């Protein structure tokens, strides 16, 4: 009987140290447990909205041959005048892109003003590398139609296939966009 008690003590001591390590490994690897797996900070477009592939005007982060499809895109939708909230969102988009480090070259920024105002040229100058889709851009009207009734001031995350997959409400949380973009860029083999 003494042997069984000693064996039980050894097993109990081993379990005391091994169980937390095993539980931590399962939680970290996302295989089980509460909160496992990545949580999107944006609103998932279910199903994804196909925005198509349009040529973007020269001067953006991607250069002269830029297209909506082919790279990850932060697309800012503005239905009115680009005021303080608009400028803050554009600054946050730029900061998130820069925070992506070596992956920043895989992401482009696009500003889609629905109603063209003279100050949108000022926005393009204030945010170098960002593409502004002016009136008359081929495919712009179709893009606005496909986006539909999204809120003014939303930031949309578009995958390299031209699909809207996540949207972020006005008052962009840059940390949420950064975490989602970092996660998607790490998993993506395209764009």
C-alpha positions in Angstrom: 0.0 0.0 0.0 2.9 2.3 0.6 4.1 2.0 -3.0 0.7 3.2 -4.3 0.8 6.3 -2.1 4.2 7.2 -3.3 3.3 6.7 -6.9 0.2 8.8 -6.4 2.3 11.6 -4.9 4.7 11.6 -7.8 1.8 11.7 -10.3 0.1 14.6 -8.4 3.3 16.6 -8.3 4.0 16.0 -12.0 0.4 17.0 -12.8 0.7 20.1 -10.7 3.5 21.4 -13.1 2.4 19.8 -16.4 -1.4 20.7 -16.4 -0.9 24.5 -16.6 1.7 24.1 -19.4 -0.6 21.9 -21.4 -3.6 24.2 -20.9 -1.5 27.3 -21.9 -0.3 25.5 -25.0 -3.8 24.7 -26.1 -5.0 28.2 -25.4 -2.1 29.7 -27.2 -2.4 27.5 -30.3 -6.1 28.2 -30.6 -7.2 24.7 -30.4 -9.6 25.0 -27.5 -10.8 27.1 -24.6 -12.5 30.4 -24.2 -11.4 33.2 -26.4 -9.4 30.9 -28.7 -8.8 31.8 -32.2 -8.5 35.3 -33.7 -11.3 37.8 -33.0 -11.9 40.4 -35.7 -12.1 43.9 -34.4 -14.0 45.1 -37.4 -17.5 44.1 -38.6 -17.2 41.1 -40.9 -18.9 41.4 -44.2 -20.8 38.1 -44.5 -20.7 37.3 -47.3 -17.8 39.4 -48.6 -18.8 42.1 -51.0 -17.0 41.9 -54.4 -15.9 45.5 -55.2 -14.2 44.5 -58.5 -10.9 45.7 -59.8 -10.5 49.3 -60.9 -7.4 51.1 -62.0 -6.4 53.7 -59.4 -4.9 57.1 -60.3 -1.2 57.4 -60.2 0.6 58.8 -57.1 -0.5 56.3 -54.4 1.6 53.9 -52.3 1.6 51.4 -55.2 2.9 53.7 -57.9 1.6 54.3 -61.4 0.2 50.9 -62.1 -2.0 50.7 -59.0 -5.3 48.7 -59.0 -7.8 48.1 -56.3 -7.3 44.4 -56.5 -3.8 43.0 -56.0 -3.0 44.5 -52.7 -4.6 44.9 -49.3 -6.5 48.2 -49.2 -7.7 50.5 -46.4 -10.5 52.3 -48.1 -12.0 55.4 -46.4 -15.6 56.3 -47.4 -16.6 59.9 -47.0 -20.1 61.0 -48.1 -19.8 64.7 -47.1 -17.1 67.3 -46.4 -13.8 66.1 -45.1 -13.8 67.8 -41.7 -11.9 67.0 -38.5 -13.2 63.4 -38.1 -12.3 62.6 -41.7 -8.7 64.0 -41.3 -8.3 62.1 -38.0 -9.4 58.8 -39.7 -6.9 59.4 -42.6 -4.1 60.1 -40.1 -5.0 56.8 -38.3 -5.0 54.9 -41.5 -1.6 56.2 -42.4 -0.3 55.4 -38.9 -1.7 51.8 -39.0 -0.1 51.3 -42.4 3.3 52.5 -41.2 3.0 50.4 -38.0 2.8 47.3 -40.1 6.5 47.7 -40.7 7.8 45.4 -43.5 4.2 44.5 -44.5 3.4 48.2 -45.1 4.3 47.8 -48.8 1.5 45.2 -49.1 -1.2 47.8 -48.1 -2.5 50.8 -50.0 -4.7 53.6 -48.8 -7.6 54.8 -50.9 -9.9 57.8 -50.1 -13.3 57.6 -51.7 -15.2 60.8 -51.4 -18.8 60.3 -52.7 -19.4 64.0 -53.3 -16.3 65.7 -54.8 -15.4 69.0 -53.0 -12.5 71.2 -53.7 -10.8 70.4 -50.4 -10.3 66.8 -51.5 -7.3 67.9 -53.5 -6.0 69.4 -50.2 -6.5 66.0 -48.5 -4.5 64.3 -51.3 -1.6 66.7 -50.7 -1.8 66.4 -46.9 -1.6 62.6 -47.1 1.1 61.7 -49.7 0.9 58.1 -50.9 -2.9 58.0 -50.4 -5.0 57.6 -53.6 -8.0 59.9 -53.9 -10.6 58.5 -56.4 -11.8 61.7 -58.1 -15.0 62.0 -60.1 -14.5 60.6 -63.6 -12.3 57.7 -62.5 -13.4 54.7 -64.6 -15.3 52.3 -62.3 -15.7 54.8 -59.4 -19.5 54.9 -59.8 -19.8 51.1 -59.8 -17.5 51.0 -56.7 -19.8 53.4 -54.8 -22.8 51.4 -55.9 -21.3 48.1 -54.7 -20.3 49.6 -51.4 -23.9 50.5 -51.0 -25.4 52.2 -47.9 -22.3 52.0 -45.7 -21.9 54.8 -43.2 -20.0 58.0 -43.9 -16.6 57.8 -42.2 -16.3 54.0 -42.3 -12.9 52.5 -43.0 -13.2 49.4 -45.2 -10.6 46.6 -45.4 -10.4 45.1 -48.9 -8.5 41.9 -49.7 -6.2 41.5 -52.7 -9.0 39.9 -54.6 -11.1 43.1 -54.5 -13.5 41.8 -51.8 -14.7 44.0 -48.9 -14.1 41.7 -45.9 -14.2 44.0 -42.8 -15.5 47.4 -42.0 -14.8 49.8 -39.1 -17.3 52.3 -37.9 -16.6 56.0 -37.8 -14.2 57.0 -35.0 -11.7 54.3 -36.2 -10.0 52.3 -33.5 -6.5 52.1 -35.0 -5.5 49.3 -32.6 -8.3 47.1 -33.9 -7.5 47.8 -37.6 -3.8 47.2 -36.9 -4.4 43.8 -35.2 -6.8 42.6 -37.9 -4.5 43.7 -40.7 -1.4 42.2 -39.1 -3.2 38.9 -38.6 -4.5 38.8 -42.2 -1.2 39.8 -43.7 0.5 37.0 -41.7 -1.9 34.4 -42.9 -2.2 35.7 -46.5 -0.1 34.3 -49.3 -1.5 36.9 -51.8 -1.1 40.6 -52.0 
